[in-house]
Amino acid sequence: MSKPNILHLGAGVIYGGVESFLSSLARHSSTTEPEFALCATGRLQQEVIAAGRRVEVLPPVRLSNPWQVWRARRDLGRVLDSGKYQLAMSHSGWMQILFGPVLRRRGLPFAVWIHGISTDQSWMERLARRNRPVRVFTASHHLSRLTAGWYPGVPRSTIAYPVAAPEAITASRRMETRQELGAGPEDAVVMISCRFEPWKGHQALFQALARLHQLPGWKLWVAGGAQEAHEFSRLEELRILAGESGIGDRVRFLGQRTDVPVLLQSADIHCQPNPEPEPFGIAFVEALNAGIPVVSTAIGGALEIVDTRCGVLVPPGDVVALAGALRSLVLDPARRRTLGEAGRERGQFLCAPHRQVAAVEAALIGSIPG
């Protein structure tokens, strides 16, 4: 019996958690044939192709430009002319608004994965909900609760994202990486790896570490490159804050990296103290898989990932508590090792790729009518 063909609709303009998830689907799917329609070339497209999956690149589009909308919908219609797809999956409200009418006209059932809620674009989410899917997916119970009133009567699935454990690095590789990035053998390296969005918590982290400026033996690695205009401004603000806080000589801005698993295994603590809830938190799982403890805030997806066996959660906005949690881990290498060892088990218990992708595929197959 042939595998069902599922068409995944994604933007692909930037690379973040959603794109990491789509890349995992491309690599680990086994009971469906996933194909992808993206509105941009770039890293996600390259990873999907490297996984041996087909990618259709649709024209770049802005919803405010009727000509671009018409052209993108026309090109998707041509992709659907093959008649080979049994189901489509929309991976953002933007995708749903753009392509929902095309899918409806073609009679192709589609599912929706709600990856997050954009508070400043609620009009877009309301418009997206006019296109009724056959199933709704979320990666966390937190996000499922927030969207419980969307699509009444539509079946729901909450499935944690698949996150692969990294290939283990040698002790010498770890030491080389630390030396290259200015960390000594005894330094406790704190790391944050995410986009430069205010709700990721960079500012709180810098403020907390400023309280530890007289405490010797720690460094901060900031991994991630600005991808949009507001992120460039945010990055510059953080550089200024580091200097004004007296910790500029301890902070290393690493830019966009493709070796984050190596960096995490070379660090000692992961800290992303979100002031607003994380819809899920792939970065937390990546840190757990790397064997380092996670420090974050007790809201959103972090509550479903991090427990006292593998990390520390503090109240959101409490810089004093955050500084205290970081201080205790900087000063206690043995505790860091204990939390890190438990973190590896926790990460795979929650997000082992083959198990999680199999769960997604089973739900998708079960959503195909007839």
ABEGO torsion letter per residue (X at the ends): XBBBBBBBBBAGABBBAAAAAAAAAAAABAABBBBBBBABBEAAAAAAAAAGBBBBBBBBBBAABAAAAAAAAAAAAAAAAAGABABBBBABAAAAAAAAAAAAAAGBBBBBBBABBBAAAAAAAAAAAABBBABBBBABAAAAAAAAABGBGBBBBBBBBBBBBBBBBBAAAAAAAAAAAGBBAABBBBBBBBBBBAAAGAAAAAAAAAAAAABBGBBBBBBEBBABAAAAAAAAAAAAAAAAAGAAAABBBAEBBAAAAAAAAABABBBBBBABBBABGAAAAAAAAAGBBBBBBBBEAAAAABBAAABBBBBBGBAAAAAAAAAAAAABAAAAAAAAAAAAAAAAAAABAAAAAAAAAAAAAAABBX
